[in-house]
Amino acid sequence: MTTSLDGKAGESKNCSCVGFLCSSLPDDMLVEILYRITDRKHLIRLKSVCKYWNNLISDVCVPKISDSSPFRGFIYHALRVSSRETYIDYIPCAMTPANAPEPHEFVKSYSSLLPFEPARGDFLDCCNGLLLFVEGSIPQYYVCNPVTKQCAAIPRDFTLENICTASLAFDPFKSPHYRVVCFDYSEPKPPQRSRVFSSETGSWTIQETAFGYGPKKSRLAKHCIYLDGVLYRQTASKQIDSKRLLCFDLNRGNSRAIELPEKERLAPNDYGCIGLLRRHLCYSDLLGTALHFWLLEDRCKNGRWTLIHNINVDYLGNHVHRLDRITIARFGEISALRPFALHPTSEVIFFGTRGAMLSYHPEDRRVELIYRTKKDRQIMKGQISVFPYTPCLVNLKDFGQLDCSLSQP
């Protein structure tokens, strides 16, 4: 069931004080006016003016806004060292700090929508403003939008017992609909299945992969990246041949594997970082004493990587030390600094350690401290547990059931 604080939209196009605007202004001019409303909460409220405005904002304004929506921060898995307690936390990060919510405000914005108190393991993914949570051994998935204050309970698929590894596939610029993709890698040999829920149809479907996820000792990063209908996921293994990027085309129902760049030099049994840079998929990892960043050409059609950045960690470490006296742990010649994420609409790169996150601006080689954890806190697993967050205004569909046990066949 979807809950909302926005109220119901009116049915009439001609609505009292705004009747003149509704009836006399052309759509493109009205869209341009609505698009210039800087406070997105006000834009959400305007959807209740009338059905005409609701449709115009939802179908035209929201996709246009989504393409340039401001980046707000990171959701990440945190660890309290003394008690080994894990939890979900938030790092605000905005060009105008006053526009970024405080951590406790953001956590409250989604936790108050869920019918249970979420723990670290219950948070699965964040994709373009939507958050994915799970509860129970027969997974009950929830999709939340903190901006519109909505939470949608996904109809249960009772074939998913004990399979809790899932990701979101959502791009508000392309469609207001999202998909929940559940991976079943209990068997390493192909064909392997994934189950996909579509908010457009309200039902689950099954897709098969033509390849295995690798040997039993290989692992899959839970963090996926979605771009142009394709879901990207990393593998890691002590075997070099298993250092791959798995590509699941959700629209065509097929899949393929692409070798990661410089795989012979990548750290075995470890993950790099995948992310979006100006709507291109990138991979970053530590090679020797430098952070390398590659761009995947032609949306994975040819599997070729192009090196776009090569940043020496000694240079970063020196700047970090001057900024805030953060001690960078050293293991031989390899720094503890790791890439965490990429800025979705600029060239900014985010990196750090378990205790701090920083930004690097390639145009002037500037390093800035974004966040430092409290003395007893850590950022868990770095690059695979840090999720960039960009708010969106898409309304979630109501599937009409919080008690999803009725969906059992």
Solvent accessible surface area in square Angstrom, and as a share of the most:
residue,aa,sasa,rsa
1,M,84,0.38
2,T,21,0.12
3,T,57,0.33
4,S,53,0.34
5,L,133,0.66
6,D,47,0.24
7,G,61,0.58
8,K,196,0.83
9,A,36,0.28
10,G,29,0.28
11,E,140,0.63
12,S,61,0.40
13,K,89,0.38
14,N,99,0.51
15,C,21,0.12
16,S,111,0.72
17,C,123,0.74
18,V,25,0.14
19,G,11,0.10
20,F,149,0.62
21,L,62,0.31
22,C,2,0.01
23,S,71,0.46
24,S,59,0.38
25,L,36,0.18
26,P,71,0.44
27,D,72,0.37
28,D,108,0.56
29,M,96,0.43
30,L,1,0.01
31,V,10,0.06
32,E,61,0.27
33,I,83,0.42
34,L,3,0.02
35,Y,57,0.22
36,R,167,0.61
37,I,39,0.20
38,T,126,0.73
39,D,60,0.31
40,R,62,0.23
41,K,119,0.50
42,H,92,0.41
43,L,0,0.00
44,I,7,0.04
45,R,140,0.51
46,L,47,0.23
47,K,14,0.06
48,S,46,0.30
49,V,42,0.24
50,C,0,0.00
51,K,98,0.42
52,Y,45,0.17
53,W,12,0.04
54,N,37,0.19
55,N,65,0.33
56,L,14,0.07
57,I,0,0.00
58,S,34,0.22
59,D,99,0.51
60,V,65,0.38
61,C,0,0.00
62,V,4,0.02
63,P,33,0.21
64,K,76,0.32
65,I,6,0.03
66,S,22,0.14
67,D,67,0.35
68,S,63,0.40
69,S,12,0.08
70,P,52,0.32
71,F,13,0.05
72,R,41,0.15
73,G,0,0.00
74,F,0,0.00
75,I,1,0.00
76,Y,2,0.01
77,H,20,0.09
78,A,0,0.00
79,L,15,0.07
80,R,60,0.22
81,V,54,0.31
82,S,90,0.58
83,S,68,0.44
84,R,158,0.58
85,E,85,0.38
86,T,45,0.26
87,Y,41,0.15
88,I,15,0.08
89,D,26,0.13
90,Y,1,0.00
91,I,0,0.00
92,P,40,0.25
93,C,19,0.11
94,A,20,0.16
95,M,174,0.78
96,T,72,0.42
97,P,104,0.66
98,A,98,0.76
99,N,86,0.44
100,A,12,0.09
101,P,39,0.24
102,E,91,0.41
103,P,37,0.24
104,H,131,0.58
105,E,89,0.40
106,F,6,0.03
107,V,43,0.24
108,K,141,0.60
109,S,29,0.19
110,Y,3,0.01
111,S,23,0.15
112,S,80,0.52
113,L,33,0.16
114,L,14,0.07
115,P,81,0.51
116,F,32,0.13
117,E,145,0.65
118,P,20,0.12
119,A,55,0.43
120,R,62,0.23
121,G,53,0.51
122,D,33,0.17
123,F,4,0.02
124,L,17,0.08
125,D,3,0.01
126,C,10,0.06
127,C,15,0.09
128,N,53,0.27
129,G,0,0.00
130,L,0,0.00
131,L,0,0.00
132,L,0,0.00
133,F,0,0.00
134,V,7,0.04
135,E,63,0.28
136,G,47,0.45
137,S,72,0.47
138,I,50,0.25
139,P,1,0.01
140,Q,5,0.02
141,Y,3,0.01
142,Y,10,0.04
143,V,0,0.00
144,C,0,0.00
145,N,0,0.00
146,P,9,0.06
147,V,33,0.19
148,T,1,0.01
149,K,76,0.32
150,Q,10,0.04
151,C,5,0.03
152,A,0,0.00
153,A,0,0.00
154,I,1,0.00
155,P,18,0.11
156,R,64,0.23
157,D,23,0.12
158,F,50,0.21
159,T,86,0.50
160,L,2,0.01
161,E,96,0.43
162,N,111,0.57
163,I,34,0.17
164,C,51,0.31
165,T,18,0.10
166,A,4,0.03
167,S,0,0.00
168,L,1,0.01
169,A,2,0.02
170,F,1,0.00
171,D,14,0.07
172,P,9,0.06
173,F,81,0.34
174,K,118,0.50
175,S,40,0.26
176,P,75,0.47
177,H,69,0.31
178,Y,4,0.02
179,R,50,0.18
180,V,0,0.00
181,V,1,0.00
182,C,1,0.01
183,F,2,0.01
184,D,34,0.17
185,Y,87,0.33
186,S,91,0.58
187,E,120,0.54
188,P,32,0.20
189,K,157,0.66
190,P,70,0.44
191,P,91,0.57
192,Q,6,0.03
193,R,107,0.39
194,S,4,0.02
195,R,27,0.10
196,V,6,0.04
197,F,0,0.00
198,S,22,0.14
199,S,2,0.01
200,E,106,0.47
201,T,93,0.54
202,G,24,0.23
203,S,51,0.33
204,W,46,0.16
205,T,79,0.46
206,I,92,0.47
207,Q,37,0.17
208,E,84,0.38
209,T,4,0.03
210,A,88,0.69
211,F,30,0.12
212,G,12,0.12
213,Y,10,0.04
214,G,17,0.16
215,P,49,0.31
216,K,175,0.74
217,K,162,0.69
218,S,20,0.13
219,R,102,0.37
220,L,20,0.10
221,A,1,0.01
222,K,123,0.52
223,H,14,0.06
224,C,8,0.05
225,I,19,0.10
226,Y,22,0.08
227,L,3,0.02
228,D,53,0.27
229,G,3,0.03
230,V,16,0.09
231,L,0,0.00
232,Y,2,0.01
233,R,0,0.00
234,Q,4,0.02
235,T,2,0.01
236,A,0,0.00
237,S,2,0.01
238,K,146,0.62
239,Q,98,0.43
240,I,80,0.40
241,D,107,0.55
242,S,6,0.04
243,K,4,0.02
244,R,45,0.17
245,L,0,0.00
246,L,0,0.00
247,C,2,0.01
248,F,8,0.03
249,D,16,0.08
250,L,8,0.04
251,N,102,0.52
252,R,186,0.68
253,G,31,0.30
254,N,77,0.40
255,S,22,0.14
256,R,93,0.34
257,A,35,0.27
258,I,7,0.03
259,E,101,0.45
260,L,5,0.03
261,P,13,0.08
262,E,74,0.33
263,K,28,0.12
264,E,119,0.53
265,R,139,0.51
266,L,11,0.05
267,A,44,0.34
268,P,91,0.57
269,N,55,0.28
270,D,51,0.26
271,Y,14,0.05
272,G,1,0.01
273,C,3,0.02
274,I,9,0.05
275,G,6,0.05
276,L,37,0.18
277,L,8,0.04
278,R,129,0.47
279,R,75,0.27
280,H,69,0.31
281,L,4,0.02
282,C,0,0.00
283,Y,0,0.00
284,S,0,0.00
285,D,10,0.05
286,L,14,0.07
287,L,3,0.02
288,G,48,0.46
289,T,40,0.23
290,A,15,0.11
291,L,1,0.00
292,H,18,0.08
293,F,1,0.01
294,W,13,0.04
295,L,38,0.19
296,L,3,0.01
297,E,47,0.21
298,D,82,0.43
299,R,77,0.28
300,C,13,0.08
301,K,160,0.68
302,N,51,0.26
303,G,19,0.18
304,R,140,0.51
305,W,42,0.15
306,T,56,0.33
307,L,85,0.42
308,I,60,0.31
309,H,36,0.16
310,N,89,0.46
311,I,11,0.05
312,N,67,0.34
313,V,1,0.00
314,D,63,0.33
315,Y,50,0.19
316,L,0,0.00
317,G,13,0.13
318,N,87,0.45
319,H,45,0.20
320,V,0,0.00
321,H,107,0.48
322,R,162,0.59
323,L,80,0.40
324,D,46,0.24
325,R,201,0.74
326,I,17,0.09
327,T,121,0.70
328,I,26,0.13
329,A,49,0.38
330,R,117,0.43
331,F,141,0.59
332,G,73,0.70
333,E,133,0.59
334,I,77,0.39
335,S,1,0.01
336,A,27,0.21
337,L,0,0.00
338,R,63,0.23
339,P,1,0.01
340,F,4,0.02
341,A,5,0.04
342,L,8,0.04
343,H,17,0.07
344,P,36,0.22
345,T,66,0.39
346,S,26,0.17
347,E,61,0.27
348,V,16,0.09
349,I,1,0.01
350,F,3,0.01
351,F,1,0.00
352,G,0,0.00
353,T,22,0.13
354,R,159,0.58
355,G,25,0.24
356,A,0,0.00
357,M,0,0.00
358,L,1,0.00
359,S,2,0.01
360,Y,12,0.05
361,H,19,0.08
362,P,31,0.19
363,E,126,0.57
364,D,78,0.41
365,R,127,0.46
366,R,94,0.34
367,V,10,0.06
368,E,65,0.29
369,L,61,0.31
370,I,48,0.24
371,Y,48,0.18
372,R,128,0.47
373,T,15,0.09
374,K,140,0.59
375,K,211,0.89
376,D,49,0.26
377,R,58,0.21
378,Q,48,0.21
379,I,0,0.00
380,M,30,0.13
381,K,128,0.54
382,G,8,0.08
383,Q,17,0.07
384,I,31,0.15
385,S,5,0.03
386,V,0,0.00
387,F,4,0.02
388,P,40,0.25
389,Y,6,0.02
390,T,24,0.14
391,P,25,0.15
392,C,6,0.04
393,L,7,0.04
394,V,6,0.03
395,N,65,0.33
396,L,9,0.05
397,K,89,0.38
398,D,76,0.39
399,F,34,0.14
400,G,63,0.60
401,Q,33,0.15
402,L,85,0.42
403,D,90,0.46
404,C,1,0.01
405,S,55,0.36
406,L,149,0.74
407,S,42,0.27
408,Q,109,0.48
409,P,158,1.00
